[in-house]
């Protein structure tokens, strides 16, 4: 039986092999013209496939299954085959392996990662800016939803199907018990945590098991201090963790750990358990997106907690270069269109689906990536639900990008590991910076 270390080494080796294979065929044609978004020919119904990484019972898949059934009624013989791998690491390995073998299906999920940008550079993904313009839908999408999907050069090769706000949910009663108010700045977090700890209250519930929630905190200080450009420069080797911005972020996170901001044993706490700590009144703050509105802004919450729940958006810092209404506003993993298999049928289905999708998706209570459609507030929702929906209309254009969608896999994995050690106090800011700058130097350009 393989040990955890052996399995990790094997995964890294497989990922590296895929990356080398992809790099080796960098000059290869994808088999279609990424700019020919309205190809000539008859629409011949057949089954097409979508390789995706989304919850099987989630709003996106539910809406698209309904739309595909409607389309099939008008186009007998059509079918949408969903190839689902909800576990993101497993999905990425499958996606990159298929890409290296030139076996990606008609549609496939991807973040705007360096790997995806290589695919686009090889002409293997349809230009979505051109497609939306051709379909007359370019003005329908939220600017922030499209910007989240763009590569560093501003090009767009994936379609958003979601729109979320990531906020800090808090228990007003617990903050009042500790005699503190919601943080006005990021530098107010540590004092807030110390005051809550003094009252025996867990300050912040964190899903440390999955890595990305703690990594979100790493993104906050740089975004307020230097804007979204910092992580782009970091992954391109034009910035480092030892820079003023990077060091400020590292020291801020180290300070959160020293102040006891997160629950004991946070590194082994999973998603559901972290949320339960907040909804049961055992933790005062919980950082999560509006995809959890149905669980946090609902009358079904424990009455002892329900009326105390509220939220605030990402606090600022002194001298911030980003606005208060600019924070993490993701539009989720995007859907890319394979240029090699793009034909009149795929175009016609996408035209139908993208026209119908906003109405169907918003009816489920979700925020649509488009404007001009009203989200249905579900029965039993608290006023926070409608407030969050309204707030989505006022977000700014700059986005605090999640770093796990920006950094190369090897750097990202090491960052998540080192962040846990830093916050636990098992490494110092200087040790963290030295390790991560060496990791960056090793992986930039891979």
Secondary structure as UniProt FT lines:
FT   HELIX           4..24
FT   TURN            25..27
FT   TURN            34..35
FT   STRAND          47..52
FT   TURN            56..57
FT   HELIX           59..74
FT   TURN            76..77
FT   STRAND          79..84
FT   HELIX           88..100
FT   TURN            101..102
FT   STRAND          107..110
FT   HELIX           114..121
FT   TURN            122..123
FT   HELIX           128..135
FT   TURN            138..140
FT   HELIX           143..149
FT   TURN            152..153
FT   STRAND          166..171
FT   HELIX           172..177
FT   TURN            178..179
FT   TURN            186..187
FT   HELIX           188..198
FT   TURN            199..200
FT   STRAND          202..205
FT   TURN            209..210
FT   HELIX           212..226
FT   HELIX           229..235
FT   TURN            236..237
FT   TURN            241..242
FT   HELIX           244..258
FT   TURN            259..260
FT   TURN            264..265
FT   HELIX           266..268
FT   HELIX           271..279
FT   TURN            280..281
FT   STRAND          283..289
FT   HELIX           290..292
FT   HELIX           293..296
FT   TURN            299..300
FT   HELIX           303..306
FT   TURN            307..308
FT   STRAND          309..312
FT   TURN            318..319
FT   TURN            324..325
FT   STRAND          334..338
FT   HELIX           339..341
FT   HELIX           344..362
FT   TURN            363..365
FT   TURN            379..380
FT   HELIX           383..391
FT   HELIX           392..394
FT   HELIX           403..405
FT   HELIX           409..424
FT   HELIX           429..443
FT   TURN            444..445
//
